[in-house]
Amino acid sequence: MALAEFIRRNEPGARGFSAQNLWRMRQFFETWRGFSKLSPLVRELTWTHNLIILGQCKRPEEREFYLRLCQRERWSKRDLERQIRACLSERAVLQPPKLAPLVGELHPQAEAMFKDSYVLDFLDLPQEHSERELQRALVARLKDFLLELGPDFCFSGQEVRIQVGSRDFFLDLLFYHRTLQCLVAFDLKIGRFEPEYLGKMEFYLEALDRDVKKPHEGPSIGVLLCATKDNEVVEYALARSVSPALIAEYQTALPDKQLLQRKLHEFYQLASPGEGKVKGTTHKA
């Protein structure tokens, strides 16, 4: 490129103006020049973060999604790349969380705080594993699990004992969410979701609200994290649930990005431009 050669001859001390870098600078300018509302966010990210988003995200909605989350969560280069590999933006659009109606009534922001599926590829679990092995692996890789959960989750404990009457019960994992200001209980299931699991979760949440939560905190939320789920069964089970609970599944391998991108393309073809943009950026971005 003539410009790169001109800079090399006339500014021998200048660095970073190779032909490739100059092409990237032009691409950067052309990509964002029409998005004046996003320009302050772009400037807050490092050049490396911006290059990752430009290079690995094709749709404007996808780029905006990662730009906003990366700026807010202060992701490292590694964290950003993992979230892109895990198809976070595609999952946020195509797979909204399955929440009981009461969750939205008690915590209007909750839909943006949870996911329909959580990618736990970092656990290196064998295909056949127990609930105890899953629990221990999540705690051992807690930093990665917190990143996958999303912002404002604080770990409170594992196998948390709850005493009701003369009996002891144990929660698999307990978290606190700073924005929602409530406890979040996780019950781990290595099989598919069954409707009767909700009854046990309702019991846990009642015990947490009566005996554990602070007066200033909101009602607790329960997450049933299962290996698989039938969405129609989930819909029926949650329709009349009397507790703020949700059902999600976990994946031990990265999702098929090409498949999700094809589905996303079909989604945007069917949706109006406004709907696509809103749905693609509602993960508390």
C-alpha positions in Angstrom: 0.0 0.0 0.0 1.4 3.4 -1.1 0.4 5.1 2.1 2.2 2.6 4.3 5.3 3.1 2.3 5.0 6.9 2.4 4.7 6.8 6.3 7.7 4.4 6.5 9.9 6.8 4.5 8.8 10.1 6.0 8.2 8.9 9.6 10.8 6.2 10.3 10.1 6.2 14.0 6.3 5.6 13.6 5.0 2.2 14.5 1.8 0.4 13.7 1.2 1.7 10.2 1.7 -1.4 8.2 -0.4 -1.9 5.1 -2.5 -4.4 7.1 -3.0 -2.1 10.0 -4.0 0.8 7.8 -6.6 -1.4 6.1 -7.9 -2.3 9.5 -8.1 1.4 10.4 -10.1 2.1 7.3 -12.4 -0.9 8.0 -12.9 0.4 11.6 -13.8 3.9 10.3 -16.2 2.7 7.7 -17.9 0.3 10.1 -18.7 2.8 12.9 -18.9 6.1 11.1 -22.7 5.8 10.8 -23.2 4.9 14.5 -22.7 8.2 16.4 -24.3 6.8 19.6 -21.8 4.0 19.7 -18.7 5.9 19.1 -18.1 6.7 22.8 -18.2 3.0 23.6 -15.9 2.1 20.7 -13.3 4.5 22.1 -13.4 2.9 25.5 -12.3 -0.5 24.2 -8.7 -1.3 23.3 -7.7 -1.6 19.7 -7.3 -5.4 20.2 -10.9 -5.7 21.5 -12.2 -3.7 18.5 -10.3 -5.9 16.0 -11.8 -9.0 17.6 -15.3 -7.7 17.3 -14.8 -6.4 13.7 -13.1 -9.7 12.6 -15.4 -12.2 14.2 -18.8 -10.5 14.2 -20.5 -10.1 10.8 -23.9 -8.5 11.6 -24.2 -4.9 12.9 -26.5 -6.2 15.7 -23.9 -8.7 16.8 -21.2 -6.1 16.8 -23.3 -3.8 18.9 -24.2 -6.6 21.3 -20.5 -7.4 22.1 -19.4 -3.8 22.0 -21.9 -2.9 24.8 -21.3 -6.0 26.9 -17.5 -5.8 26.6 -17.5 -2.2 27.6 -19.8 -2.8 30.6 -18.2 -6.0 31.8 -14.6 -5.1 31.2 -13.9 -8.4 29.5 -10.4 -9.4 28.8 -9.4 -10.4 25.3 -9.8 -14.1 26.3 -13.2 -13.5 27.8 -14.5 -11.7 24.7 -13.2 -14.4 22.4 -14.8 -17.1 24.5 -18.2 -15.4 24.6 -18.1 -15.1 20.8 -17.2 -18.8 20.4 -20.0 -19.7 22.8 -22.5 -17.8 20.5 -23.7 -15.6 23.3 -25.4 -13.1 20.9 -27.1 -15.8 18.9 -28.4 -17.6 22.0 -29.7 -14.3 23.5 -31.8 -13.7 20.4 -32.9 -17.3 19.5 -33.2 -18.8 23.0 -34.7 -16.3 25.5 -34.9 -17.7 29.1 -37.8 -19.8 30.3 -39.2 -17.9 33.3 -42.2 -18.5 35.5 -44.6 -15.6 35.3 -44.0 -14.6 38.9 -40.3 -14.0 38.1 -41.2 -11.1 35.8 -43.7 -9.7 38.3 -41.3 -9.7 41.2 -38.1 -8.9 39.2 -38.9 -7.0 35.9 -35.3 -7.0 34.9 -34.8 -10.7 35.4 -35.2 -11.7 31.7 -32.1 -9.8 30.9 -30.1 -11.5 33.7 -30.6 -15.2 32.8 -30.1 -17.5 29.9 -32.0 -20.4 28.4 -28.8 -22.4 28.2 -25.3 -22.2 29.8 -22.2 -23.4 28.0 -19.9 -25.2 30.4 -17.3 -26.5 28.0 -14.5 -25.3 30.4 -15.4 -28.1 32.9 -13.9 -31.0 30.8 -16.6 -33.3 32.3 -16.9 -36.9 31.0 -20.1 -37.6 29.1 -21.3 -39.7 32.1 -21.0 -37.6 35.2 -22.9 -37.3 38.5 -24.6 -34.3 40.0 -21.9 -34.1 42.7 -19.2 -34.1 40.0 -21.0 -31.3 38.2 -21.2 -29.3 41.4 -17.6 -29.7 42.3 -16.4 -28.9 38.8 -18.5 -25.7 38.7 -17.0 -24.6 42.0 -13.5 -25.5 41.0 -13.9 -23.4 37.8 -15.9 -20.7 39.6 -14.4 -17.8 37.7 -15.4 -19.3 34.3 -18.8 -20.2 35.6 -19.4 -16.6 36.9 -18.4 -15.3 33.5 -20.9 -17.6 31.8 -23.7 -16.7 34.3 -23.3 -13.0 33.5 -22.8 -9.8 35.5 -23.5 -9.2 39.2 -23.6 -12.8 40.3 -21.8 -13.3 43.6 -21.1 -16.8 44.9 -22.5 -17.6 48.4 -21.8 -21.3 48.8 -22.3 -24.9 47.8 -24.3 -27.5 49.6 -25.9 -24.8 51.6 -27.7 -26.2 54.6 -31.3 -25.2 55.2 -33.0 -26.4 58.3 -36.8 -26.8 58.3 -38.3 -28.4 61.4 -36.0 -31.2 62.5 -34.7 -31.9 59.0 -31.7 -30.6 57.0 -31.9 -29.8 53.3 -29.0 -28.8 51.1 -28.9 -26.4 48.1 -26.5 -27.4 45.4 -25.3 -23.8 44.8 -26.4 -20.4 46.1 -25.6 -17.0 44.6 -26.5 -13.4 45.3 -27.4 -11.1 42.4 -26.4 -7.5 43.1 -28.7 -5.8 40.5 -31.8 -7.8 41.4 -30.8 -7.8 45.1 -31.9 -11.3 45.8 -30.6 -14.8 46.4 -30.4 -17.2 43.4 -30.6 -20.9 44.2 -29.3 -23.5 41.7 -30.5 -27.0 41.7 -28.4 -29.2 39.4 -29.9 -32.1 37.4 -27.8 -34.3 35.1 -30.8 -35.6 33.2 -33.8 -34.0 31.5 -36.1 -31.6 33.2 -39.1 -33.2 35.0 -42.1 -31.2 36.2 -41.8 -32.5 39.7 -38.5 -30.7 40.2 -40.4 -27.5 40.5 -42.1 -28.6 43.7 -38.7 -29.1 45.4 -37.5 -25.7 44.2 -40.6 -24.0 45.5 -39.8 -25.5 48.9 -36.2 -24.3 48.8 -37.3 -20.8 47.8 -39.8 -20.6 50.6 -37.2 -21.6 53.1 -34.7 -19.1 51.8 -37.2 -16.3 51.9 -38.3 -17.1 55.5 -35.0 -17.9 57.1 -32.1 -16.7 55.0 -32.8 -13.5 53.0 -32.4 -10.1 54.5 -35.3 -7.7 55.0 -34.2 -5.3 52.3 -33.7 -8.1 49.7 -36.2 -9.2 47.1 -37.8 -12.7 46.8 -35.4 -15.4 46.0 -35.1 -16.9 42.5 -34.6 -20.6 41.7 -32.8 -22.0 38.7 -33.2 -25.6 37.7 -30.1 -26.3 35.6 -30.7 -29.5 33.7 -28.8 -31.5 31.0 -31.8 -31.3 28.6 -35.3 -30.1 28.6 -38.4 -30.3 26.4 -39.6 -26.7 25.8 -43.2 -27.7 25.7 -43.0 -29.5 29.0 -41.2 -26.5 30.5 -43.9 -24.1 29.2 -46.7 -26.2 30.8 -44.8 -26.6 34.1 -44.1 -22.9 34.4 -47.5 -21.7 33.4 -49.0 -22.0 36.8 -45.9 -22.1 38.9 -46.4 -20.2 42.2 -42.7 -19.6 42.7 -40.2 -17.3 40.9 -38.2 -20.1 39.1 -36.8 -20.8 35.7 -35.5 -23.8 33.8 -32.3 -23.8 31.9 -30.1 -26.4 30.4 -26.3 -26.8 30.4 -24.1 -27.8 27.5 -20.6 -29.3 28.0 -19.5 -28.4 24.4 -19.6 -25.3 22.4 -22.7 -24.9 20.3 -22.7 -25.2 16.5 -22.1 -21.6 15.5 -22.9 -22.0 11.8 -26.2 -23.6 12.7 -27.1 -20.8 15.1 -26.1 -18.2 12.5 -28.3 -19.7 9.9 -31.2 -19.7 12.3 -30.4 -16.1 13.2 -30.4 -15.1 9.6 -33.9 -16.7 9.2 -35.0 -14.8 12.3 -33.9 -11.4 11.0 -35.5 -12.1 7.7 -38.8 -12.7 9.4 -38.5 -10.0 12.0 -38.7 -6.3 11.3 -35.4 -4.4 11.6 -36.6 -2.8 14.9 -37.5 -6.1 16.5 -34.2 -7.7 15.5 -32.1 -4.9 16.9 -34.0 -4.8 20.2 -33.9 -8.6 20.8 -30.2 -8.7 19.9 -29.2 -6.2 22.5 -31.5 -6.8 25.5 -29.1 -8.8 27.6 -28.7 -5.9 29.9 -26.4 -4.2 27.4 
